Amino acid sequence: MSNPTHDPFYSSPFGPFYRRHSPYMVQPEYRIYEMNKRLQARTEESDSLWWDAFATEFFEEDATLTLSFCLEDGPKRYTIGRTLIPRYFSTVFEGGVTELHYILKHSKESFHNSCITLDCDQCTMVTQHGKPMFTKVCTEGRLILEFAFDDLMRIKTWHFTIRQYRELIPRSILAMHAQDPQVLEQLSKNITRMGLTNFTLNYLRLCVILEPMQELMSRHKTYNLSPRDCLKTCLFQKWQRMVPLTQTCVTLIKSAGCNQTSRSNSPASSSLVSTTFFKEKKKQREKTWKAFYEYEL
């Protein structure tokens, strides 16, 4: 049997000089494989710095992560920014998960607007739970990822829509407690809600408050200001940006021939605008400060 003709330009994928013919370094699906490998390398000693490095490796600086699912009280949709993504992945393991990985089947890739989109209608998030009991949870849904078209090929948007989930318990555990009705009743109860632990769900609810407060947190860490001073500074800057806009609107109305707005450009009008703005923000101060202190703790 004759050997095929050797191609001098062929480079084995297992060799040290393997070159891809694609314009980007790796395929989008392979990036998820690399993410799974990185999650497997996590240890119990992995701190916030480890999770920050994990997010920096796989997510862009302006990345967003969205989860959509339906609970007993209706559909839910949570979107978090880049600064909250590391904490999201860490809460998955803090809720009793010992292993996390994603399985993609029949995914489709497309290129548009200098981005690579990966659409997988059969995505499964597999988690191994060590407590309160050994359980394997398979969360199925649709995963849509948007990657930056560069050498790093990091994720810009992550949208996971959960359709259903299954909690699997080994038969050996059921056989071990077959004669104990109380244990069997406990085993029959779900340990997750739509494949997510209560620890993760509580964090997503908290992110609804934390996400608009990113400017306060960034200012607090940069200038070491108190929460009250951070809030005052941010509100004052927002008011400064709003006053020129109000004056521009007044100018446009004047040019249209509306003379009744001549008083809107006076100092008294600007004072009225600032007073109204601060009154609306004052109603949310107690709630904002409380969430801000909880985040710092």
Secondary structure, 3 states (H helix, E strand, C coil): CCCCCCCCCCCCCCCCCCCCCCCCCCCHHHHHHHHHHHHHCCCCCCCHHHHHHHHHHHEEEEEEEEEEEEECCEEEEEEEEHHHHHHHHHHHHHCCEEEEEEEEECCEEEEECCEEEEEEEEEEEEEEECCCCCEEEEEEEEEEEEEECCCCCCEEEEEEEEEEEEEECCHHHHHHCCCCHHHHHHHCCCCCECCECHHHHHHHHHHHHHHHHHHHHHHHHHHCCCHHHHHHHHHHHHHHHHHHHHHHHHHHHHHCCCHHHHHHHCHHHHHHHHHHHHHHHHCCHHHHHHHHHHHHC
